[in-house]
């Protein structure tokens, strides 16, 4: 995950922990964690980056709402990150 920003990593974790969340659902979860508002201009380009890197897939729930789902590659990246963290913090 060295090529992702911290914000992108947080988005990836939120998506991995949910069942095909909409962009709005992801936004609400991240806002709760950050305790601040996340604007669309920050959220959606970062979600698109995760899609372009094939870590997340994007689909349509309806005409106006997309969903996001973690891919196997995304899960692999999370596992790699956790393994890297464990060598420094063994909790």
C-alpha positions as CSV (number, residue, x, y, z in Angstrom):
1,X,0.0,0.0,0.0
2,X,3.0,2.2,-0.2
3,X,1.5,3.8,-3.4
4,X,-1.7,4.8,-1.6
5,X,-2.3,7.9,0.5
6,X,-3.5,7.4,4.1
7,X,-6.9,8.6,3.0
8,X,-7.1,6.0,0.2
9,X,-6.1,3.3,2.7
10,X,-8.9,4.4,5.0
11,X,-11.3,4.2,2.1
12,X,-10.1,0.7,1.2
13,X,-10.6,-0.5,4.8
14,X,-14.1,1.0,4.9
15,X,-15.1,-0.7,1.7
16,X,-13.5,-4.0,2.8
17,X,-15.6,-3.9,6.0
18,X,-18.9,-3.2,4.3
19,X,-21.2,-5.1,1.9
20,X,-21.1,-3.1,-1.4
21,X,-21.4,0.3,0.2
22,X,-22.5,3.3,-1.9
23,X,-20.2,6.3,-2.2
24,X,-22.4,8.1,0.3
25,X,-22.1,5.2,2.8
26,X,-18.3,5.3,2.5
27,X,-18.4,9.1,2.9
28,X,-20.4,8.8,6.1
29,X,-18.1,6.2,7.7
30,X,-15.0,8.2,6.9
31,X,-16.5,11.4,8.1
32,X,-17.3,9.7,11.4
33,X,-13.8,8.4,11.8
34,X,-12.2,11.8,10.8
35,X,-14.8,13.8,12.8
36,X,-15.0,16.2,9.8
37,X,-16.9,16.6,6.6
38,X,-15.4,15.0,3.5
39,X,-16.4,16.8,0.3
40,X,-17.2,15.1,-3.0
41,X,-14.2,16.6,-4.7
42,X,-12.0,14.7,-2.3
43,X,-13.9,11.4,-2.0
44,X,-14.8,10.4,-5.6
45,X,-11.4,11.0,-7.2
46,X,-9.8,8.9,-4.5
47,X,-12.4,6.2,-4.9
48,X,-11.7,6.3,-8.7
49,X,-8.0,5.8,-7.9
50,X,-8.8,2.7,-6.0
51,X,-10.9,1.4,-8.9
52,X,-8.2,2.3,-11.5
53,X,-5.6,0.4,-9.4
54,X,-8.1,-2.6,-9.4
55,X,-8.3,-2.7,-5.6
56,X,-12.0,-1.9,-5.6
57,X,-14.7,-2.6,-8.2
58,X,-17.4,-0.1,-8.9
59,X,-20.9,-1.1,-10.0
60,X,-24.4,0.4,-10.2
61,X,-27.1,0.0,-7.6
62,X,-29.4,2.2,-9.7
63,X,-29.2,5.0,-12.2
64,X,-27.8,7.5,-9.6
65,X,-26.1,5.3,-7.1
66,X,-22.8,3.3,-7.4
67,X,-21.6,0.7,-5.1
68,X,-18.0,-0.2,-4.3
69,X,-16.6,-3.7,-3.5
70,X,-13.2,-4.8,-2.5
71,X,-11.4,-7.0,-5.0
72,X,-9.1,-9.9,-4.3
73,X,-6.2,-7.7,-5.1
74,X,-7.5,-5.2,-2.5
75,X,-7.8,-7.8,0.1
76,X,-4.2,-9.0,-0.7
77,X,-3.0,-5.4,-0.2
78,X,-4.7,-5.2,3.2
79,X,-3.1,-8.5,4.2
80,X,0.3,-7.4,3.1
81,X,-0.1,-4.1,5.0
82,X,-1.2,-6.0,8.2
83,X,1.8,-8.3,7.9
84,X,4.2,-5.3,7.5
85,X,2.6,-3.6,10.5
86,X,2.9,-6.7,12.7
87,X,6.7,-6.7,12.4
88,X,6.7,-3.3,14.2
89,X,3.6,-3.5,16.4
90,X,2.8,-6.9,17.8
91,X,-0.5,-6.3,19.6
